[in-house]
Amino acid sequence: MVDLLWDDVKCFFDPDLMGSLPDVRVPDASVEDWQAVLDLVAEKGWKYQYSEGEGVLPVPRAEDVLSRPADAEYPDLRVWPAADVLAIFRFHADDEVDFDVDLRELQGQERLDVFCDFLQEIGRRLTKPVLMGPEGDYGHPVLGFDVEADRVVLLTDPQIR
């Protein structure tokens, strides 16, 4: 059973309305949650690449990435849960797991299902909500993994424009 139907949510995947890189986050996270995400990526066998600046490196422990000096090269973890679907994890803070997805890669029911499965995997592992909102509109998620419902749900009504 699919969590969301493309025809019901396609407005939330319109780069012109949402920005091409919407904000996806797990609030109230911890260093342990970050480590659980890193472990999940390895366990699932998803293709990934960790880098600091231009250098590609082995994935360090979460506590090491999150305790880097402020002037260190910028780290990110690129994860491909499926071919041509990329999530880029940013290590901005230890109290929030945050990542970007490119809405241009998430068009149609098949890609929506991949995205929902990805959010579910993270949310189930952390037993926390995983929220997606418009790019730069931090406080207004439109959909996300709901822990109690154990699936991805709409958090607002779709806007027809």
Salt bridges, closest charged atoms under 4 A:
ASP33 OD2 - LYS128 NZ 2.54
GLU43 OE1 - ARG125 NH2 2.64
GLU52 OE1 - ARG68 NH2 2.96
ASP76 OD1 - ARG78 NE 3.96
ASP76 OD2 - ARG90 NH1 3.68
GLU96 OE2 - ARG25 NH1 3.51
ASP98 OD2 - HIS92 NE2 3.68
ASP100 OD2 - ARG90 NH2 3.09
ASP102 OD2 - ARG104 NH2 2.78
GLU121 OE2 - LYS44 NZ 3.20
ASP137 OD1 - HIS140 ND1 2.69
ASP150 OD1 - ARG124 NE 2.80
